[in-house]
Amino acid sequence: MNAIRSGKLGRIVPPVVAFVLFVGLWQLIVGQADIPPYMLPKPTDIVASVGDNWRSLLGSVYTTALETVIGFLLSVAGGVLGAILLASSKVIERSVYPYAIVLQTIPIVAVAPIIVIWFDAGLRSIVIIAFLIGFCPMLSNTLIGLNSTDQHLKNLFRLYNASKWQTMWKLRIPAALPYIVGGLKISCSLCVIGAIVGEYVAGVGGGQGGLGYAITYAAMRIQTPYLFACGLMASLLGIAFYQLVNWFSRKLLGSWHESELAPDND
């Protein structure tokens, strides 16, 4: 028990100490150099900005989180189902998968204006942008996992006259779960970025605006402390989303897969 506690403290204490030192040096150096807040705010300026604008900031975080979650769920469903379809036929995979790779290489900022033209500005366009940026990692990771199934196990299923779909559902998909979880971890962070980028291009203002709109508004009005606060909240949103997916992966794989098994303590 003591070893476990010391191990947890060993993982938590160093980054906390480094963060406190970084913030302390930031506050000291900026204060001593007398840099104006519109150029580089002190941490206390950022905290004061959060206190002054907490209602609008929470509204922006909620809007971006909603867009992110919807886009992420759609990317997971589309990526997994698309990978199953591609893995079920080599002909389909060779025909379609190259275009999925091409889609991944197109900058999302180049596609976003087209999406706005087709679907109008607002929640729908932002969700589609978040979906597109999270879809390709899910598709690629799931497809790699489905194609990496042990050939001996597939031969065993064939020996027992299992159908192609029985092999898919009872063997290939369970074997691909670690790869699917890897895709989830990549996609969840990208969907946060996609939602904020979508808000830059397709977002709406006022009380319905997300963090992307809030960042644009703060930059235009040179409210640098609030700009830093919005960036910090976007980062915290991404971290929280990733930790939620990481918790889910531990629940899903923790009892049997090596990547999530707790290390043995001698």
ChimeraX attribute file (.defattr): number of C-alpha atoms within 10 A of each C-alpha:
attribute: neighborCount
match mode: 1-to-1
recipient: residues
	/A:1	7
	/A:2	7
	/A:3	10
	/A:4	10
	/A:5	10
	/A:6	11
	/A:7	11
	/A:8	11
	/A:9	11
	/A:10	11
	/A:11	11
	/A:12	11
	/A:13	11
	/A:14	10
	/A:15	11
	/A:16	11
	/A:17	10
	/A:18	11
	/A:19	12
	/A:20	11
	/A:21	12
	/A:22	12
	/A:23	14
	/A:24	13
	/A:25	12
	/A:26	16
	/A:27	16
	/A:28	14
	/A:29	13
	/A:30	16
	/A:31	14
	/A:32	9
	/A:33	8
	/A:34	11
	/A:35	13
	/A:36	12
	/A:37	16
	/A:38	14
	/A:39	11
	/A:40	15
	/A:41	21
	/A:42	22
	/A:43	18
	/A:44	12
	/A:45	18
	/A:46	20
	/A:47	14
	/A:48	15
	/A:49	20
	/A:50	20
	/A:51	11
	/A:52	12
	/A:53	12
	/A:54	13
	/A:55	11
	/A:56	18
	/A:57	23
	/A:58	16
	/A:59	16
	/A:60	25
	/A:61	21
	/A:62	17
	/A:63	19
	/A:64	30
	/A:65	22
	/A:66	16
	/A:67	28
	/A:68	30
	/A:69	19
	/A:70	19
	/A:71	28
	/A:72	30
	/A:73	18
	/A:74	19
	/A:75	28
	/A:76	24
	/A:77	14
	/A:78	19
	/A:79	25
	/A:80	22
	/A:81	16
	/A:82	22
	/A:83	23
	/A:84	22
	/A:85	14
	/A:86	21
	/A:87	21
	/A:88	16
	/A:89	11
	/A:90	11
	/A:91	10
	/A:92	12
	/A:93	17
	/A:94	12
	/A:95	11
	/A:96	13
	/A:97	17
	/A:98	11
	/A:99	11
	/A:100	13
	/A:101	14
	/A:102	10
	/A:103	16
	/A:104	16
	/A:105	10
	/A:106	11
	/A:107	10
	/A:108	17
	/A:109	14
	/A:110	9
	/A:111	13
	/A:112	23
	/A:113	17
	/A:114	12
	/A:115	19
	/A:116	20
	/A:117	11
	/A:118	10
	/A:119	15
	/A:120	15
	/A:121	18
	/A:122	18
	/A:123	24
	/A:124	17
	/A:125	26
	/A:126	31
	/A:127	25
	/A:128	24
	/A:129	31
	/A:130	30
	/A:131	28
	/A:132	24
	/A:133	27
	/A:134	32
	/A:135	30
	/A:136	24
	/A:137	25
	/A:138	30
	/A:139	26
	/A:140	21
	/A:141	24
	/A:142	30
	/A:143	26
	/A:144	15
	/A:145	21
	/A:146	25
	/A:147	19
	/A:148	13
	/A:149	17
	/A:150	12
	/A:151	10
	/A:152	9
	/A:153	13
	/A:154	16
	/A:155	12
	/A:156	12
	/A:157	17
	/A:158	13
	/A:159	9
	/A:160	8
	/A:161	11
	/A:162	15
	/A:163	10
	/A:164	12
	/A:165	12
	/A:166	12
	/A:167	17
	/A:168	19
	/A:169	12
	/A:170	12
	/A:171	17
	/A:172	22
	/A:173	21
	/A:174	14
	/A:175	18
	/A:176	20
	/A:177	19
	/A:178	21
	/A:179	20
	/A:180	27
	/A:181	21
	/A:182	19
	/A:183	23
	/A:184	27
	/A:185	20
	/A:186	17
	/A:187	28
	/A:188	30
	/A:189	22
	/A:190	22
	/A:191	31
	/A:192	28
	/A:193	22
	/A:194	30
	/A:195	34
	/A:196	27
	/A:197	21
	/A:198	31
	/A:199	31
	/A:200	21
	/A:201	20
	/A:202	26
	/A:203	24
	/A:204	16
	/A:205	15
	/A:206	11
	/A:207	13
	/A:208	16
	/A:209	24
	/A:210	32
	/A:211	29
	/A:212	26
	/A:213	25
	/A:214	26
	/A:215	23
	/A:216	16
	/A:217	17
	/A:218	17
	/A:219	16
	/A:220	11
	/A:221	10
	/A:222	14
	/A:223	17
	/A:224	22
	/A:225	25
	/A:226	26
	/A:227	24
	/A:228	22
	/A:229	24
	/A:230	27
	/A:231	16
	/A:232	13
	/A:233	18
	/A:234	23
	/A:235	15
	/A:236	13
	/A:237	19
	/A:238	20
	/A:239	15
	/A:240	13
	/A:241	20
	/A:242	19
	/A:243	14
	/A:244	13
	/A:245	20
	/A:246	17
	/A:247	12
	/A:248	14
	/A:249	20
	/A:250	17
	/A:251	11
	/A:252	15
	/A:253	16
	/A:254	15
	/A:255	11
	/A:256	10
	/A:257	12
	/A:258	11
	/A:259	12
	/A:260	16
	/A:261	12
	/A:262	10
	/A:263	8
	/A:264	5
	/A:265	7
	/A:266	4
